[in-house]
């Protein structure tokens, strides 16, 4: 999967978010990477480029814009 942007959330937040994203068939991946400098007890929910309407749903769900996923 292409990686375009991400959000860092706690594990407890991730459980609810993953459920909603899966129900809406929005593609995502859970990533723990030193490259992203994720704090302890947190995880990144990573997304590919999304159509504008789908991105609007994700943006609303997370309460703002995601961070750009760094290039390899």
C-alpha positions as CSV (number, residue, x, y, z in Angstrom):
1,X,0.0,0.0,0.0
2,X,1.2,3.5,-0.9
3,X,1.7,5.6,2.2
4,X,0.5,9.2,1.9
5,X,-0.4,10.6,5.3
6,X,-0.9,9.4,8.9
7,X,-2.3,10.2,12.3
8,X,-0.7,9.2,15.6
9,X,-3.2,8.0,18.2
10,X,-3.1,6.0,21.5
11,X,-3.8,2.3,21.3
12,X,-7.2,2.8,23.0
13,X,-8.2,5.4,20.4
14,X,-7.0,3.2,17.6
15,X,-9.4,0.4,18.6
16,X,-12.5,2.6,18.0
17,X,-11.0,4.3,14.9
18,X,-10.1,1.0,13.3
19,X,-13.6,-0.2,13.8
20,X,-15.1,2.9,12.1
21,X,-12.6,2.9,9.2
22,X,-13.2,-0.8,8.6
23,X,-17.0,-0.4,8.6
24,X,-16.6,2.4,6.0
25,X,-14.2,0.3,3.9
26,X,-11.5,3.1,4.1
27,X,-8.0,1.6,3.4
28,X,-5.4,2.1,6.2
29,X,-2.5,0.4,7.9
30,X,-1.3,0.3,11.5
31,X,2.4,1.2,11.6
32,X,4.9,1.5,14.4
33,X,8.1,3.0,13.0
34,X,11.1,4.7,14.5
35,X,11.1,6.9,11.4
36,X,7.8,8.5,12.6
37,X,9.0,9.0,16.1
38,X,5.9,7.6,17.7
39,X,5.6,8.0,21.5
40,X,5.2,5.0,23.7
41,X,1.7,3.5,23.8
42,X,0.8,5.2,20.5
43,X,0.5,3.9,16.9
44,X,0.3,5.5,13.5
45,X,-2.8,5.0,11.4
46,X,-1.5,5.4,7.8
47,X,-3.5,6.1,4.7
48,X,-2.8,6.0,1.0
49,X,-3.9,9.0,-1.2
50,X,-7.7,9.1,-0.9
51,X,-10.5,10.6,-3.0
52,X,-11.5,14.0,-1.6
53,X,-14.8,12.8,-0.2
54,X,-13.2,10.0,1.6
55,X,-10.4,12.2,2.9
56,X,-13.1,14.6,4.2
57,X,-14.6,11.7,6.2
58,X,-11.1,10.8,7.6
59,X,-10.3,14.4,8.4
60,X,-13.6,14.8,10.3
61,X,-13.1,11.5,12.2
62,X,-9.6,12.5,13.4
63,X,-10.4,16.2,13.9
64,X,-7.9,17.7,11.4
65,X,-5.4,17.1,8.7
66,X,-3.0,14.2,8.9
67,X,0.8,14.4,8.8
68,X,2.6,13.7,5.5
69,X,4.2,10.3,5.5
70,X,8.0,10.7,5.0
71,X,9.6,9.4,1.8
72,X,11.7,6.3,2.1
